[in-house]
Amino acid sequence: MLKLVSRCDLACDHCYVYEHPDQSWRRQPRVMAPATVAAVARRIAEHAAAHRLDVVRVVLHGGEPLLAGAARLDATAATLRRVVGAVARLDLRMQSNGVLLTPAVCEVLVAHDVKVGISLDGDRAANDRHRRHANGASSHRRVLRALSLLRRPAYRTSYAGILCTVDLANDPIRVYEALLAEEPPHVDFLLPHANWDSPPVRPDGVATPYADWLLAVHRRWLADGRPVPIRLLESLLSTASGRGSRSEAVGLAPADLVVVETDGTFEQVDSLKSAFDGAAVTGLDVFRHRVDDAAAHPAIAVRQSGLAGLCATCRGCPVVRHCGGGLYAHRYRAGNGFDNPSVYCRDLLRLARVVTTAPVVGEPPRPADSLSPGVLDDLATGPGTAGSAEQLGAVHLALVRALLVALSERAAGDPVAAEGWRLLVRLDETHPDAVRAVLSHPFVSRWARRCRDGVAELSHLACVAAAAAVRARVRTDLPVPVRDGLVSLPTLGALAACAGRGVVRLAIDDGDLRLGGRRVATEPGRQGAPDGADGPDGWLPVRTVSLDGRRLLLEDTDPYRDCYDLPVEPRLPDAAALRWARRLERAVRRVDAEAADYAAGVRTLLRAVVPLRAEPTGRFRSAAAGTAFGAVAVTAVPDDATLAVLLVHEVQHLKLGAVLDVCDLFDRDDPRTLSVPWRDDPRPVEGVLHGAYAHLAVADVWRRRPGPAAEGHFRRYRAWTGGALDALLDLGVLTAEGERFARGMRATLDGWP
């Protein structure tokens, strides 16, 4: 960052350069001399060549850089292009208040490919709250004039975006709308500079006012389909999907910015001037020191150490990889410097959780995508409690929501998906239970994962939204995709369409559907009666089994249910569906009677059963898939006793699959395998762990049944489980958590008579 000019033509009362403790600007030359520009350029080129950098970003800053005038800007940009451009691609930018922007300056910007960001805090009332001239006059009209210049086709390539400082006195939606009216390529929101010694303004009784302000913008931005990138929000979304932050305000990316003042001195990031006089000083300059010397300065180096450079409170925080401790300047407190959380900690905690889809439940809550410490110990007993099962369900829902948020960026480029996303966001605010019910469907998870991997249609997002709208009984219409002649609505069923593939417009009115002149009554909550017949209007309802107020889906319509190694049945005839439903009900009630502690997991986690085609050998088969949490697939079995064991067995796989989504129980890079008695082929560690946990439950069920045959089954499954656990523990591949889990299962086995 080059401080081309040290003075400004505005007197903004929130400016960290002029209105905060550090007043070193008074001692700086007004404008950077050409010789200093040349020295800076040589140092940058030297650094880029030494480190073989492909690209270097240089930001012309101030003060107000436009005070340098068009000629000085032209000469500065030319020097940088000539010297730095010889060894690396130069990304040249400028941050300005825009007041002095003219066509002549724009010509210089375009000629040297300089991207300029303009500071604007909203409409006139919002902007004039702080951004005024020294005599109190408004700057708003002249800033809008600058933005209109940058929107001209001749200058549009130099329009980088708008920078806005949050003020709680300004209405967030009016500010958002005012910024969007200027058609910016990007927008960024800054929290006002503050620290623990000079805290930000907070209304009485409001715990997280800055998060609330930004989340109002976030909700509207999502509802609008993310019409413009907002750097702060995009950065949090980026951290949620495992990528780096795009802003120094959040995330754990190392600091990569150094400031050069008008006299050629190297300084740390200039926002530190808001902390105390001299906070940004390094004692280095471009005439005597290299950029590497500045990078090695202790105060800069500590900001390149990621998590290790944060205070203990931040290192232990569940959202630290999203928040990153906040802006460095906002952590300052006299006495221990910057070794503190941000003064905006509570706001950042709430903002990070909501934007990355982890809901806020008290302080300091367990994040939605992690498990409480005692869950593994509880599950190691075999059945686990209903509370642990509920946590697994909550973790899965949080992961699905995170997947959808990650997909929303791509959805903006797909008209069908984009309309579905906007509807889903609105429903999530007005009818969250309806959205939760649909997102908990096992095959919404499978579709989202496949879509993330590029092997599923993004437009199915509109079907997800439509299903939530039907459940919410709202009135709307939207385009939805047709696949194999059907419009699939997760949790509800499928509607026959005229075309085999394509897109149709689906209207929804108080739970009913309208398509091509047909009106179809779906009757949410009743359409899944076990004997629900296919309608003459082309509606294929999901059949359901009623289990004391909870409904278990008999899923034979969802297009993403084919996720097993075995072929799934097509749509069942009504009579066959009725037989399936009755047997499922009897099997679950048998689990209630024989193994009541396993019933809690079955009733809590099992949401759908997928009928599999019978094998020619007549062997009974069952399966669970890690990508379809909540679903179990089974072949038709002749008795409820067999089906009860299969359900318990596969629900164990669901539990462990959900655990492995958020916990590392073994070294995933270890390629070794183990031989197990229940398979002919050697199994990887994950497969052995899954088998041991499922067979632990099967042994437990047989242990409770009377008769010599049951005792034989019990002894066989107990031996299988014990042998597998001993082999896993001897292999040395389990993590500390994995070893504790395996030893807990071993203790459960040893505790049986």
Secondary structure as UniProt FT lines:
FT   STRAND          2..3
FT   TURN            13..14
FT   TURN            16..18
FT   HELIX           24..27
FT   HELIX           34..50
FT   TURN            51..52
FT   STRAND          55..61
FT   HELIX           65..68
FT   HELIX           69..84
FT   TURN            85..87
FT   STRAND          89..96
FT   TURN            99..100
FT   HELIX           103..111
FT   TURN            112..113
FT   STRAND          114..119
FT   HELIX           124..127
FT   TURN            128..130
FT   TURN            134..135
FT   HELIX           140..151
FT   TURN            153..155
FT   HELIX           156..158
FT   STRAND          159..165
FT   TURN            168..169
FT   HELIX           172..180
FT   TURN            181..182
FT   STRAND          187..190
FT   TURN            204..205
FT   HELIX           209..223
FT   TURN            224..225
FT   HELIX           231..240
FT   TURN            241..242
FT   TURN            248..249
FT   STRAND          259..260
FT   TURN            262..263
FT   STRAND          265..267
FT   HELIX           270..274
FT   TURN            277..280
FT   STRAND          281..285
FT   TURN            286..288
FT   HELIX           291..295
FT   HELIX           298..301
FT   HELIX           302..304
FT   HELIX           306..309
FT   HELIX           312..315
FT   TURN            318..319
FT   HELIX           320..323
FT   TURN            324..325
FT   HELIX           328..331
FT   TURN            334..336
FT   TURN            343..344
FT   HELIX           345..355
FT   TURN            356..357
FT   TURN            368..369
FT   TURN            373..374
FT   HELIX           375..379
FT   TURN            380..381
FT   HELIX           386..411
FT   TURN            412..413
FT   HELIX           415..430
FT   HELIX           432..439
FT   HELIX           442..452
FT   TURN            453..454
FT   TURN            458..459
FT   HELIX           460..472
FT   STRAND          476..483
FT   TURN            484..485
FT   STRAND          486..489
FT   TURN            490..492
FT   STRAND          493..496
FT   STRAND          502..509
FT   TURN            510..511
FT   STRAND          512..515
FT   TURN            516..517
FT   STRAND          518..521
FT   TURN            524..528
FT   TURN            530..531
FT   TURN            536..537
FT   STRAND          539..541
FT   STRAND          543..547
FT   TURN            548..549
FT   STRAND          550..554
FT   TURN            559..560
FT   HELIX           574..594
FT   HELIX           596..605
FT   STRAND          608..612
FT   TURN            616..617
FT   STRAND          622..623
FT   TURN            626..627
FT   TURN            629..630
FT   STRAND          631..635
FT   HELIX           640..662
FT   TURN            668..669
FT   STRAND          673..674
FT   TURN            677..678
FT   STRAND          683..684
FT   HELIX           685..704
FT   HELIX           708..731
FT   HELIX           736..750
//
